[in-house]
């Protein structure tokens, strides 16, 4: 017959004092008050004593101990009530310690659901995703986020956002006829929800963006304006050779169709990467339009641009003006490059509208005419354009691929452009510089 334990009294609890050894005061049915030994500060002063409620039990043949709080915050009556609750769980075959952990997790999840606004999760996604982006792309995404997404969805709980909520935000973008932006913003929102699902954000079980492309207005696809017929290209080349603005800008205009690199790559060209004697420009991969992940994978590689005779001629003259500095095309100050609008603005000044030609459009011009008019292989053209595509054998990008053909191609292209412009124009361009 188990020993009967006399119940505790409020007075006994109140008068219990901590000493050198721990004290245990039993109330029966597994409930007891634990008084730890007295502790002291480094200066020898006694610390306040603790009186802690505990409930000892057995479940599935194992002994367990459940903390019920501290006296006097938890009174004797409250401790007994908690004991009764725990014994009720045991009667149902439930471990009270496991149940408490489950309840604590539920409370924590509920708190996370309440705290996880769309903005909070979106910021977490940005921190991760932007590590693989270029600085320019990261800036664009943040701008779209701050302008069109967060003002509408930012303070909403991400777990409560519906397809209707997302569509409402996108309709506001469509209202200003920014249809392409609406689709791009939809993609950003979708990526945030995908991140939330994969990272197991509490409460997020599906992506409300799915299927929204079907109800958004489709943007009119616009390619970079480019000249694709020889007659128009010839007129443009003549106008470029007769350009009366800045000599440095005229050189940029002349080199843009000859090199057909990306406008940003042309503007950021550095003399240290150009070998006029060897007639080659080695662009570091880090300066090209790739993701940060791709740049890291190809770290140390370069994109080779063979320089035709005509290209070397332009660069040789330009070197007299800017060769003492770092950049081939410096801006207003030598430490910065020429503005991104300079070439397009010069084209507009000559009367060539954006619907006809852009600085980026020279790439499409070269891609089309090199294949259709001059008969060079698409593989060599794509390699020269710096596109990260495998060849037919699936081999990885490398800087020497098709290099012999590309070298012939760049000279043939320069000869073709010179022929279009007319030999007399090609010869007179040097006279217009004032340099013999």
C-alpha positions as CSV (number, residue, x, y, z in Angstrom):
1,X,0.0,0.0,0.0
2,X,1.6,3.3,-1.1
3,X,2.6,5.7,1.6
4,X,0.1,8.5,2.1
5,X,1.6,11.9,1.7
6,X,0.1,14.7,3.8
7,X,-0.8,17.7,1.5
8,X,1.2,20.9,1.7
9,X,-0.1,24.0,3.4
10,X,0.4,27.6,2.3
11,X,2.2,28.3,5.5
12,X,4.7,25.4,5.0
13,X,5.4,26.6,1.5
14,X,5.9,30.2,2.7
15,X,8.2,29.3,5.5
16,X,10.4,27.0,3.5
17,X,13.9,28.4,3.3
18,X,16.8,27.6,1.0
19,X,19.9,26.2,2.7
20,X,23.0,24.4,1.9
21,X,21.1,21.5,0.5
22,X,18.1,21.2,-1.8
23,X,14.7,20.8,-0.2
24,X,11.8,18.8,-1.6
25,X,8.3,19.3,-0.2
26,X,5.7,16.7,-1.5
27,X,2.0,17.4,-1.9
28,X,1.0,14.0,-3.2
29,X,0.0,12.5,-6.5
30,X,3.4,13.4,-8.0
31,X,3.3,17.1,-7.1
32,X,6.2,18.6,-5.2
33,X,7.9,21.9,-4.5
34,X,11.6,22.0,-5.1
35,X,13.8,24.5,-3.3
36,X,17.3,24.6,-4.8
37,X,20.3,25.2,-2.5
38,X,21.0,28.8,-1.6
39,X,23.4,30.6,-4.1
40,X,25.6,33.6,-3.5
41,X,26.9,36.5,-5.6
42,X,30.7,36.8,-6.2
43,X,30.7,39.3,-3.3
44,X,29.2,36.8,-0.9
45,X,25.6,38.1,-0.8
46,X,22.8,35.5,-0.9
47,X,20.7,35.5,-4.1
48,X,16.9,35.3,-3.9
49,X,15.7,31.7,-3.2
50,X,13.7,29.9,-5.8
51,X,10.7,27.6,-5.1
52,X,9.8,25.5,-8.1
53,X,6.7,23.3,-8.7
54,X,7.4,19.9,-10.3
55,X,5.1,17.0,-11.3
56,X,6.6,13.5,-11.4
57,X,4.8,10.9,-13.5
58,X,5.2,7.7,-15.4
59,X,4.2,7.1,-19.0
60,X,4.9,4.1,-21.1
61,X,7.0,2.6,-18.3
62,X,9.3,5.6,-18.1
63,X,9.5,8.3,-15.5
64,X,9.0,11.9,-16.5
65,X,9.2,15.3,-14.8
66,X,7.1,18.3,-15.7
67,X,7.8,21.9,-14.6
68,X,4.7,23.7,-13.5
69,X,6.2,27.1,-12.7
70,X,7.6,29.0,-9.7
71,X,6.0,29.9,-6.4
72,X,4.5,32.5,-5.6
73,X,3.6,33.3,-9.3
74,X,2.0,29.8,-9.4
75,X,0.1,29.3,-6.1
76,X,-0.6,26.0,-4.4
77,X,-4.1,25.9,-5.9
78,X,-2.8,26.7,-9.4
79,X,-0.1,24.0,-9.1
80,X,-2.7,21.4,-8.1
81,X,-4.9,22.4,-11.0
82,X,-2.0,21.9,-13.4
83,X,-1.3,18.5,-11.8
84,X,-5.0,17.6,-12.3
85,X,-4.7,18.6,-16.0
86,X,-1.5,16.5,-16.4
87,X,-3.1,13.5,-14.8
88,X,-6.1,13.9,-17.1
89,X,-3.7,13.7,-20.1
90,X,-2.0,10.6,-18.6
91,X,-5.4,8.9,-18.2
92,X,-5.9,9.4,-22.0
93,X,-2.4,7.9,-22.7
94,X,-0.9,11.3,-23.5
95,X,2.6,12.3,-22.2
96,X,2.1,15.7,-20.6
97,X,5.7,16.7,-21.4
98,X,5.2,15.9,-25.1
99,X,1.8,17.7,-25.1
100,X,3.5,20.8,-23.7
101,X,6.1,20.8,-26.4
102,X,3.4,20.4,-29.0
103,X,1.5,23.3,-27.6
104,X,4.7,25.4,-27.4
105,X,5.4,24.6,-31.1
106,X,1.9,25.6,-32.0
107,X,2.2,28.9,-30.2
108,X,5.6,29.5,-31.9
109,X,4.1,28.7,-35.3
110,X,1.1,31.0,-34.7
111,X,3.5,33.8,-33.7
112,X,5.6,33.2,-36.9
113,X,2.5,33.2,-39.0
114,X,1.5,36.5,-37.4
115,X,4.9,38.0,-37.9
116,X,5.7,36.7,-41.4
117,X,4.5,39.6,-43.5
118,X,5.0,39.4,-47.3
119,X,7.7,42.1,-46.9
120,X,9.6,40.1,-44.3
121,X,9.8,37.0,-46.4
122,X,10.5,39.0,-49.6
123,X,13.5,40.6,-47.9
124,X,14.8,37.2,-47.0
125,X,14.3,36.0,-50.6
126,X,16.1,39.1,-51.9
127,X,19.1,38.4,-49.6
128,X,19.5,34.9,-51.0
129,X,18.5,35.5,-54.6
130,X,20.6,38.7,-55.1
131,X,23.8,36.8,-54.5
132,X,23.5,35.4,-58.0
133,X,22.5,38.6,-59.7
134,X,24.4,41.5,-61.2
135,X,24.2,44.8,-59.3
136,X,22.0,46.3,-62.0
137,X,19.5,43.4,-61.9
138,X,19.3,43.5,-58.1
139,X,18.7,47.3,-58.3
140,X,15.8,46.7,-60.8
141,X,14.2,44.0,-58.7
142,X,14.4,46.1,-55.5
143,X,12.9,49.1,-57.4
144,X,9.9,47.1,-58.6
145,X,9.5,45.6,-55.2
146,X,9.4,49.0,-53.4
147,X,7.3,50.7,-56.0
148,X,4.7,48.2,-57.1
149,X,4.6,45.2,-54.6
150,X,5.3,46.2,-51.0
151,X,2.9,49.2,-50.9
152,X,0.0,46.8,-51.7
153,X,1.1,43.4,-50.2
154,X,4.0,44.3,-47.9
155,X,2.2,44.4,-44.6
156,X,-0.2,41.5,-45.3
157,X,0.5,38.1,-43.7
158,X,2.1,36.1,-46.5
159,X,0.0,33.0,-45.4
160,X,-3.2,35.0,-46.0
161,X,-2.5,36.5,-49.4
162,X,-4.8,35.1,-52.0
163,X,-4.8,35.0,-55.8
164,X,-7.2,37.9,-55.7
165,X,-4.9,40.0,-53.6
166,X,-2.0,39.4,-56.1
167,X,-4.2,40.1,-59.1
168,X,-5.3,43.4,-57.5
169,X,-1.6,44.5,-57.2
170,X,-0.9,43.6,-60.8
171,X,-4.0,45.4,-62.0
172,X,-2.6,48.6,-60.5
173,X,0.5,48.1,-62.7
174,X,-1.6,47.4,-65.8
175,X,-3.6,50.6,-65.1
176,X,-0.6,52.7,-66.2
177,X,-0.3,50.4,-69.3
178,X,2.9,48.9,-68.1
179,X,1.9,45.4,-69.3
180,X,5.4,44.0,-69.5
181,X,6.2,45.3,-66.0
182,X,3.1,43.6,-64.7
183,X,4.4,40.2,-66.0
184,X,7.8,40.8,-64.5
185,X,6.3,41.8,-61.2
186,X,4.2,38.7,-61.2
187,X,7.3,36.7,-61.6
188,X,8.9,38.4,-58.6
189,X,5.9,37.7,-56.4
190,X,5.8,34.1,-57.5
191,X,9.5,33.6,-56.7
192,X,8.9,35.0,-53.2
193,X,6.1,32.4,-52.6
194,X,8.3,29.6,-54.1
195,X,11.0,30.6,-51.6
196,X,8.5,30.7,-48.8
197,X,7.2,27.2,-49.6
198,X,10.7,25.6,-50.0
199,X,11.9,27.3,-46.8
200,X,8.9,25.9,-45.0
201,X,7.5,29.3,-44.0
202,X,4.6,28.5,-41.6
203,X,1.2,28.8,-43.1
204,X,2.3,29.0,-46.8
205,X,1.2,25.9,-48.6
206,X,0.6,27.0,-52.1
207,X,1.6,29.7,-54.6
208,X,-1.3,32.1,-55.3
209,X,0.4,33.4,-58.4
210,X,0.0,30.2,-60.4
211,X,-2.1,30.7,-63.5
212,X,-2.2,34.5,-63.3
213,X,-0.5,34.9,-66.7
214,X,-3.7,33.8,-68.4
215,X,-5.6,36.8,-67.0
216,X,-3.0,39.5,-67.5
217,X,-2.8,41.6,-70.6
218,X,0.0,40.5,-72.9
219,X,2.7,43.1,-73.7
220,X,3.5,43.9,-77.2
221,X,6.9,42.2,-77.8
222,X,9.5,44.8,-78.8
223,X,12.9,43.9,-79.9
224,X,15.8,46.3,-79.8
225,X,15.5,48.3,-83.0
226,X,18.0,47.1,-85.5
227,X,18.8,47.7,-89.2
228,X,18.6,44.5,-91.2
229,X,18.9,45.7,-94.8
230,X,22.2,46.8,-96.4
231,X,20.9,50.0,-98.0
232,X,19.7,51.5,-94.7
233,X,22.9,50.3,-93.0
234,X,25.0,52.0,-95.6
235,X,23.3,55.3,-95.0
236,X,23.8,55.0,-91.3
237,X,27.5,54.3,-91.7
238,X,27.9,57.3,-93.9
239,X,26.2,59.5,-91.3
240,X,28.4,58.1,-88.6
241,X,31.6,58.9,-90.6
242,X,30.2,62.4,-91.0
243,X,29.3,62.9,-87.4
244,X,30.5,66.4,-86.3
245,X,30.2,65.9,-82.5
246,X,32.8,64.8,-80.1
247,X,35.6,62.8,-81.6
248,X,35.5,60.3,-78.8
249,X,31.7,59.8,-79.4
250,X,32.3,59.4,-83.1
251,X,34.8,56.7,-82.4
252,X,32.3,54.9,-80.2
253,X,29.7,55.2,-83.1
254,X,32.2,53.7,-85.5
255,X,33.2,50.9,-83.2
256,X,29.7,49.9,-82.2
257,X,28.8,48.2,-85.6
258,X,32.4,46.9,-86.1
259,X,32.6,45.1,-82.7
260,X,28.8,44.5,-82.0
261,X,29.5,43.9,-78.3
262,X,26.9,44.9,-75.7
263,X,26.8,48.7,-75.2
264,X,27.8,48.3,-71.6
265,X,30.9,46.2,-72.6
266,X,31.9,48.9,-75.1
267,X,31.5,51.7,-72.7
268,X,33.5,49.9,-70.0
269,X,36.3,48.9,-72.3
270,X,39.8,49.4,-70.7
271,X,43.0,49.9,-72.5
272,X,44.8,47.3,-70.4
273,X,42.6,44.6,-72.1
274,X,43.3,45.7,-75.6
275,X,46.4,44.6,-77.5
276,X,46.6,46.7,-80.7
277,X,49.7,44.9,-81.8
278,X,48.1,41.5,-81.6
279,X,44.7,43.0,-82.8
280,X,42.7,41.5,-80.0
281,X,40.5,42.6,-77.1
282,X,40.2,40.3,-74.2
283,X,37.1,41.2,-72.1
284,X,37.2,39.7,-68.6
285,X,34.1,37.6,-68.0
286,X,33.4,39.7,-64.8
287,X,32.6,42.6,-67.1
288,X,30.1,40.8,-69.2
289,X,26.4,40.3,-68.8
290,X,26.2,37.1,-66.8
291,X,24.8,36.2,-63.4
292,X,27.2,36.4,-60.4
293,X,27.0,32.6,-60.2
294,X,28.1,32.2,-63.8
295,X,30.8,34.9,-63.4
296,X,32.1,33.0,-60.3
297,X,32.1,29.7,-62.3
298,X,34.1,31.3,-65.2
299,X,36.3,33.4,-63.0
300,X,39.6,34.2,-64.8
301,X,38.2,33.6,-68.2
302,X,37.9,36.2,-71.0
303,X,35.8,36.8,-74.0
304,X,38.0,37.2,-77.1
305,X,37.2,39.9,-79.6
306,X,39.4,39.8,-82.7
307,X,40.1,43.3,-84.0
308,X,39.9,43.9,-87.7
309,X,42.3,46.2,-89.5
310,X,39.6,49.0,-89.6
311,X,38.9,48.6,-85.9
312,X,42.6,48.8,-85.0
313,X,42.7,52.0,-87.0
314,X,40.0,53.6,-85.0
315,X,41.4,52.5,-81.7
316,X,44.9,53.7,-82.6
317,X,43.6,57.2,-83.3
318,X,41.5,57.1,-80.1
319,X,44.5,56.0,-78.0
320,X,46.0,59.4,-78.7
321,X,43.1,61.0,-76.8
322,X,42.3,58.6,-74.0
323,X,45.2,56.2,-73.9
324,X,46.7,57.8,-70.9
325,X,43.7,56.9,-68.8
326,X,42.1,53.7,-67.7
327,X,39.0,53.7,-69.9
328,X,38.8,53.8,-73.7
329,X,35.6,55.9,-73.4
330,X,36.0,58.0,-70.3
331,X,33.1,60.2,-69.0
332,X,33.2,63.7,-67.8
333,X,35.8,62.6,-65.3
334,X,38.5,60.1,-66.2
335,X,37.5,57.8,-63.3
336,X,34.1,57.1,-64.8
337,X,33.0,55.7,-68.2
338,X,30.9,57.4,-70.9
339,X,27.2,57.7,-70.1
340,X,24.9,54.8,-71.2
341,X,22.8,57.2,-73.3
342,X,25.7,58.8,-75.3
343,X,25.6,56.5,-78.3
344,X,21.8,56.5,-78.6
345,X,21.7,60.3,-78.1
346,X,24.3,60.7,-80.9
347,X,22.2,58.6,-83.2
348,X,19.1,60.7,-82.4
349,X,21.1,63.9,-83.1
350,X,21.9,62.5,-86.6
351,X,18.2,62.0,-87.2
352,X,18.1,58.2,-86.6
353,X,15.0,57.5,-84.4
354,X,14.7,54.7,-81.7
355,X,12.3,52.8,-83.9
356,X,15.1,52.4,-86.5
357,X,18.3,51.8,-84.6
358,X,19.7,51.6,-81.1
359,X,23.2,50.9,-79.8
360,X,22.2,47.4,-78.8
361,X,20.6,46.8,-82.2
362,X,24.1,46.5,-83.9
363,X,24.2,43.0,-82.4
364,X,21.1,41.9,-84.2
365,X,22.4,43.6,-87.4
366,X,25.6,41.6,-87.2
367,X,23.9,38.4,-86.2
368,X,21.6,38.5,-89.2
369,X,23.9,39.8,-91.9
370,X,26.9,37.7,-90.9
371,X,24.8,34.6,-91.5
372,X,22.5,35.5,-94.3
373,X,24.8,37.8,-96.3
374,X,28.3,36.7,-95.5
375,X,27.5,33.0,-94.8
376,X,29.3,32.5,-91.5
377,X,28.1,29.8,-89.2
378,X,25.6,30.5,-86.4
379,X,28.0,28.8,-83.9
380,X,30.8,31.2,-84.7
381,X,28.4,34.2,-84.6
382,X,26.9,33.2,-81.3
383,X,30.3,32.6,-79.8
384,X,31.4,36.1,-80.9
385,X,28.3,37.6,-79.4
386,X,29.3,36.1,-76.1
387,X,26.2,34.0,-75.6
388,X,26.5,31.3,-73.0
389,X,25.1,28.4,-75.2
390,X,26.7,25.0,-75.7
391,X,27.6,23.8,-79.2
392,X,26.0,20.9,-80.9
393,X,28.2,18.5,-78.9
394,X,27.1,20.1,-75.6
395,X,30.6,21.2,-74.7
396,X,31.1,24.1,-72.3
397,X,31.8,27.7,-73.2
398,X,35.5,28.5,-73.8
399,X,37.1,31.6,-75.0
400,X,38.9,30.0,-78.0
401,X,35.9,28.3,-79.5
402,X,35.7,29.0,-83.3
403,X,38.4,31.6,-82.8
404,X,40.0,31.1,-86.2
405,X,36.6,31.5,-87.9
406,X,35.7,34.4,-85.7
407,X,39.0,36.2,-86.6
408,X,38.2,35.8,-90.3
409,X,34.6,36.8,-89.7
410,X,35.4,40.0,-87.9
411,X,37.7,41.1,-90.7
412,X,35.2,40.1,-93.4
413,X,32.5,42.0,-91.5
414,X,34.7,45.2,-91.2
415,X,35.4,44.9,-95.0
416,X,31.7,44.5,-95.7
417,X,30.9,47.6,-93.6
418,X,33.7,49.6,-95.3
419,X,32.3,48.6,-98.7
420,X,28.8,49.6,-97.8
421,X,30.0,53.0,-96.6
422,X,32.0,53.5,-99.7
423,X,35.8,53.6,-100.0
424,X,35.9,57.3,-100.4
425,X,34.0,57.8,-97.1
426,X,36.2,55.2,-95.4
427,X,39.3,57.1,-96.5
428,X,37.9,60.6,-95.7
429,X,37.0,59.7,-92.2
430,X,40.6,60.1,-91.1
431,X,40.8,63.5,-92.7
432,X,37.8,64.7,-90.7
433,X,39.6,63.9,-87.5
434,X,42.3,66.5,-88.3
435,X,44.9,63.8,-87.8
436,X,47.2,62.6,-90.5
